[in-house]
């Protein structure tokens, strides 16, 4: 199969590598433009860096649907594969490849259609997640399912570890789907739209733990927003980022802190948090115990 690969962040790299290592041929890689990073330095997408290492031609478009239709037409791919590409494809683009567009999606569709499926399963406290290989339709994540692969969510998992696991699982799945396509034994199963759930793009404000946040929600937020944007507390105008926390017994008013055996705890509705790994503004990550040693006054404060 002649494959045109579309992807942008690290999540897409295992899929690109897997297709390259298979019997299928990657005829090119499409990704987003370089972006201005730290110190105003233009930074290329992770997929561009990887594609250049693999010796593949790279094409960058701010809007593929406006700028790249003729390129795709000229390349004449049998199939396009997308993995966290970050752009919505037009109906015209979807119709250009002989066999359509296959997408690597980080959830068990129809659950968690949208921009943040991996974070969403953690926010909801799910025990199982996985990857879906689907044939892309114009409506977001609504296309027919080709195959699914499940993955248990471990207690120690956060968004970072799940991204890596699901990216690897997706790489296995996309090659399997391409093999089925080539053999002529592929099947397409329509999704049950009545069971669809949707997740939005995450912004930093979503990660704030307040006095109204339950203890269970706060623990899930610490997992879902690690490594970005990172769950945080605001204590009298000062921000404290929470990378890891666990459930504990509530021993005070909601929004207040307490110490026990040198550990720092936060009381919330439904329970308390033991703050395991935190970071104050301008400081490095440290344990809650280390933070408490230098910030004993936090025990007299409440969430603001």
C-alpha positions in Angstrom: 0.0 0.0 0.0 1.2 3.5 -0.9 0.6 5.5 2.3 0.6 9.2 2.8 1.1 9.9 6.5 -0.3 12.9 8.3 0.8 13.6 11.9 2.3 16.3 14.1 3.3 15.5 17.8 5.2 12.7 19.4 2.0 10.6 19.6 2.2 10.0 15.8 5.9 8.8 15.7 5.4 5.1 16.7 2.7 4.8 13.9 5.1 6.3 11.4 7.9 4.1 12.4 5.7 1.0 12.4 4.4 1.7 8.8 8.0 2.3 7.7 9.1 -1.1 9.1 6.1 -2.9 7.5 5.7 -4.0 3.9 3.8 -0.8 3.1 5.4 2.2 1.5 5.3 5.7 3.0 5.3 8.1 0.1 5.5 11.2 2.1 4.7 12.9 5.4 2.4 15.9 5.9 2.6 17.9 9.1 1.9 21.3 10.6 4.3 24.3 10.0 7.2 25.0 12.4 6.1 27.1 15.4 7.8 29.8 17.4 9.1 28.2 20.6 11.2 29.3 23.5 13.5 32.3 23.0 11.6 33.0 19.7 13.3 30.0 18.0 11.2 28.3 15.3 10.6 24.7 16.4 9.7 21.9 13.9 6.9 19.4 14.8 8.2 16.1 16.2 6.9 14.2 13.2 8.9 16.4 10.8 12.1 15.7 12.8 11.4 12.0 12.7 10.5 11.9 9.0 13.7 13.7 8.0 15.7 11.1 10.0 13.9 8.4 8.0 14.7 10.2 4.7 11.1 10.9 3.9 9.8 13.9 2.0 8.0 16.3 4.3 5.2 18.7 3.4 4.0 21.4 5.8 0.7 23.2 5.6 -1.1 25.6 7.9 -4.3 24.4 6.2 -4.0 21.2 4.1 -7.6 21.6 2.8 -6.8 25.1 1.4 -3.2 24.6 0.3 -2.5 20.9 -0.2 -5.2 19.3 -2.3 -3.3 19.3 -5.5 -0.2 17.8 -3.8 -2.3 15.0 -2.4 -3.8 14.4 -5.8 -0.4 14.3 -7.5 1.0 11.8 -4.9 -2.0 9.5 -5.6 -1.8 7.5 -2.3 -3.7 4.3 -1.9 -4.6 5.4 1.7 -3.8 8.3 4.0 -3.1 7.6 7.6 -3.7 10.3 10.3 -2.4 10.3 13.8 -2.9 13.5 15.8 -2.5 15.6 12.7 -4.4 18.5 14.2 -6.5 19.6 11.2 -9.9 18.7 9.9 -9.8 17.2 6.4 -12.3 18.4 3.8 -14.6 16.0 2.0 -12.5 16.5 -1.1 -9.4 15.3 0.7 -11.1 12.4 2.2 -12.2 11.2 -1.2 -8.8 11.4 -2.9 -7.1 8.2 -1.6 -8.3 5.0 -3.3 -9.2 3.5 0.0 -9.9 6.6 2.0 -8.3 7.9 5.3 -7.5 5.7 8.3 -7.1 7.4 11.7 -5.4 6.3 14.9 -7.7 7.6 17.7 -6.7 7.3 21.4 -10.0 5.9 22.8 -12.5 3.1 22.4 -14.9 4.8 20.1 -17.7 5.9 20.2 -16.4 7.0 23.7 -14.4 10.2 23.8 -14.7 11.6 20.3 -12.8 14.9 20.1 -9.6 16.5 21.2 -8.7 15.0 24.6 -9.6 11.3 24.8 -6.7 10.3 26.9 -7.1 13.0 29.5 -10.9 12.4 29.6 -10.7 8.7 30.5 -8.5 9.6 33.4 -10.7 12.5 34.5 -13.6 10.0 34.5 -11.7 7.4 36.5 -12.0 4.7 33.8 -10.2 1.4 34.3 -9.9 0.5 30.6 -9.0 2.5 27.6 -7.4 1.7 24.3 -7.1 2.7 20.7 -9.5 2.7 17.7 -8.4 2.5 14.0 -11.2 4.0 12.0 -12.0 5.1 8.5 -12.3 8.9 8.7 -15.7 10.5 7.9 -16.3 14.2 7.7 -18.0 14.4 11.1 -15.3 14.4 13.9 -14.4 10.8 14.9 -17.7 9.4 13.6 -16.3 7.0 11.0 -16.6 3.3 10.7 -14.4 1.2 13.1 -11.8 -1.1 11.6 -10.4 -2.5 14.8 -10.0 -1.7 18.5 -7.3 -2.6 21.0 -7.9 -2.4 24.7 -5.5 -1.3 27.4 -5.9 -1.4 31.2 -5.4 1.9 33.1 -3.0 1.3 36.0 -3.3 3.2 39.3 0.1 4.8 38.6 -0.8 5.9 35.1 -1.1 9.6 34.1 -1.7 11.3 30.8 2.0 11.1 29.9 2.3 7.3 30.5 -1.0 6.6 28.7 0.0 8.7 25.7 3.1 6.5 25.3 1.2 3.3 25.8 -1.6 4.2 23.4 0.8 5.5 20.8 2.5 2.2 20.8 -0.8 0.3 20.7 -2.0 2.5 17.9 1.2 1.7 15.9 0.4 -2.0 16.1 -3.2 -1.4 15.1 -2.6 0.8 12.1 -0.2 -1.8 10.5 -2.7 -4.5 11.2 -5.4 -2.4 9.5 -3.2 -1.8 6.5 -2.4 -5.5 6.2 -6.2 -6.4 6.3 -6.8 -3.8 3.6 -4.1 -5.2 1.4 -5.5 -8.8 1.9 -9.0 -7.7 1.0 -10.3 -8.9 4.4 -11.0 -5.6 6.1 -14.4 -4.9 7.6 -15.9 -1.5 8.5 -18.3 -1.4 11.5 -20.5 1.7 11.9 -20.4 3.3 15.3 -23.4 3.4 17.6 -23.9 7.2 17.6 -26.3 6.9 20.6 -23.3 5.9 22.8 -21.0 8.7 21.6 -19.4 11.0 24.2 -17.4 14.1 23.4 -14.4 15.7 24.9 -13.1 19.3 24.4 -9.7 20.8 23.9 -8.1 21.4 27.3 -7.1 24.8 28.5 -5.0 25.7 31.5 -8.0 27.0 33.5 -9.5 23.5 33.5 -6.7 22.2 35.7 -7.5 24.4 38.8 -8.5 22.5 42.0 -10.9 24.6 44.0 -12.9 24.2 47.3 -15.7 22.8 45.2 -13.6 20.1 43.6 -14.2 16.7 45.2 -11.2 14.7 46.4 -11.9 12.1 43.8 -12.0 14.7 41.0 -8.8 16.3 42.3 -6.9 13.0 42.2 -8.2 12.3 38.7 -7.2 15.8 37.6 -3.6 15.3 38.9 -3.3 12.2 36.7 -5.1 13.6 33.7 -3.2 16.9 33.6 0.2 15.5 34.1 2.5 16.4 32.2 0.3 19.3 30.8 -1.2 21.7 31.9 -0.7 20.2 35.4 -3.4 20.4 38.1 -2.9 23.4 40.5 -4.1 25.1 43.7 -4.3 28.8 44.3 -3.5 29.7 47.9 -3.8 33.4 48.7 -2.6 34.3 45.2 0.2 31.8 45.1 0.0 28.8 42.7 1.0 25.3 43.8 1.1 22.7 41.0 0.1 19.2 41.9 1.7 16.4 39.9 0.6 13.5 42.1 -1.8 13.0 45.0 -3.7 10.2 46.7 -6.9 9.9 48.8 -6.8 10.4 52.5 -9.1 11.0 55.4 -10.7 14.4 55.7 -9.8 16.3 58.9 -11.0 19.8 58.7 -13.0 22.3 56.7 -13.0 22.1 52.9 -10.2 24.1 51.4 -8.0 23.9 54.5 -4.7 22.1 54.9 -3.4 19.8 57.7 -0.2 18.0 58.5 0.3 14.5 59.8 3.6 12.6 60.2 5.3 15.4 58.2 3.0 15.0 55.2 0.8 17.7 53.7 -2.9 17.2 53.2 -5.7 19.2 51.6 -9.4 18.8 52.8 -11.9 18.7 50.0 -15.6 17.6 49.6 -15.8 13.9 50.0 -12.3 13.4 51.5 -8.8 14.8 51.5 -5.6 14.6 49.3 -2.1 13.7 50.4 0.0 16.0 48.3 2.7 13.7 47.1 4.5 15.7 44.4 4.1 19.5 44.1 5.8 22.5 42.6 5.6 26.2 43.7 6.1 29.0 41.2 9.7 29.4 40.4 10.8 26.3 42.2 11.6 22.7 41.2 9.3 19.7 41.8 9.4 18.4 45.4 7.6 16.1 47.7 4.7 17.5 49.7 6.8 16.8 52.8 9.6 18.9 51.5 7.3 21.7 50.6 5.7 21.7 54.1 9.2 22.1 55.7 9.7 25.5 53.9 6.0 26.6 53.9 4.5 25.8 57.3 2.3 28.8 57.0 0.2 27.0 54.4 -1.5 25.2 57.4 -3.1 28.5 58.3 -4.3 29.2 54.8 -7.2 28.1 52.6 -7.8 27.7 48.9 -8.6 31.0 47.3 
